[in-house]
Amino acid sequence: MPSAPGVAVDPSGRTDATGQPLVLGTALTVEPAEAQTVRRIFEWFAGGVSLRAIAHRLNAEQIPFPAEPTRQGGKRKGWASSAVRVILRNEKYVGRWVYGRRMFVKDPLTGRRTARLRPPAEWQVAEHPSLRVIAPDVWETVQAKFQRLAASYPRSRGRLAGRTAGSPSGRASLFSGVLHCVCGGTLVVVSGDPRRAERRYGCGFHREKGPQVCANALTVKVDTVERRLLEAIRVKLLTPEAVRYLITAANQHLDTFRVAEGEARRRLEQELGQVEEELRNVERAILAGVVSETTAALVQDREAQRRALKNRLAALEARRGTGPLRIDAATITAQLARLNDLLGRDVARANSFFRGHLTPIVCAPIREAGRRFYRATVAAKGAEIIKSLGLVPQAFDFGGCGGPQSPKLTHLGSVIDVI
């Protein structure tokens, strides 16, 4: 940030509720080194340097980026064009502070607060010339350039006009959002005509943030990645080893689920027996003429508990007869065949399956025998596959809070060379 707060404390030595010196107020002052970075960003952009190129320059000079001190700083690893854009659009750098731009509305059903933009007439604008970092003429030049870019590249809901939702290249990809570079960035489409088989995957961090953040410049055809990875995943899921693993894991968890259901049923039956005994005691007291002001309320409370317990027992009993008692090879093979058919027919649903059922596919650039290629490490989430194939009841929890542990992933892992 280009400004830093100066804190004024009570000179009399008073303290607040935590024992810290009582703060009377704060004053914002311009931080010279950060202000100089902001000025350079404005000058570069006004002089024709692109947002991405500015991010590359800042990363090459190892200038601290805005999110570096935050919890997400370790993942972001440097300047991106989006951070540069936010700075170039921030009116505070020209000394204009706007209050009341947004209001927060609470959803009565979910309890979540949603930000909504107020009408401009309701905004409160304050000018602070002492905090101005950018000259007004430079600011106007930069904003005019943004307007020209917006006219040349119209967008709809944040996407370039004409591009498909969820696909920056205009075409859905099987592994969109699933492929990761060893640096932690995501592999994205970095070149090629989206209408032809020329699209290529490359590291998004290398493209957006430069070689200082990630030196991996290797690109590979999207069609090659999809063909090789899909073939490997299909083969791995349909091998006898994978089928045996799924049979064992599913049956183990079915047994655990039935034991847990049996224990839950016994607890509910014990609670129901206790409530019914209490109701009988109240009835005997009424017959004996022992009646108090709370008797009617006590009867209503115990009757409500009895109804609730009976409903929960009925639900357990209804679920008891659903689902297989044991999983066999024929059942799993049939389900996997349907999954295999899905992967070949519906790109969008297949991508959703990969996002939910595979760990991030880490792609490492390799150089061997004069060739450069990616070596992808793939692992399936055994628990999610078992649940999605309908092999265990949907109510079953594979982990958390003392629950059964999730099936290991290594049995469904693989390494594929993507050339």
Buried (B, 14 or more C-beta within 10 A) or exposed (E): BBBEEEEEBEEEEEEEEEEEBEEEEEEBEBBEEBBEBBBBBBBBBBEEBEBBBBBBBBBBEEBBBBBBEEEEBEEBBBBBBEBBBEBBEBEBBBBBEEEEEEEEEEEEEEEEEEEEEEEEEEEEEEEEEEBBBBEEEBBEBBEEBEEEEEEEEEEEEEBEEEBEEEBBBBBBBBBBBBBBBBBBBBBBBBEBEBEEEEBBBBBBBBBBBBEBBBEBEBBBBBBBBBEBBBEBBBEBBBEEEBBEBBBEBBBEBBEBBBEBBEEEBEEBEEBBEEBBEBBEEBEEBEEEEEEEEEEEEBBEEBEEBBEBBEEBBEEBEEEEEEBBEEBEEEBBBEBBEEBBEEBEEEBBEBBEBBEEBBBBBBBBBBEEEEEEBBBBBBBBBBBBBBBBBEBBBEEBBBEEEEEBEBBEBEBBEBEBEBE
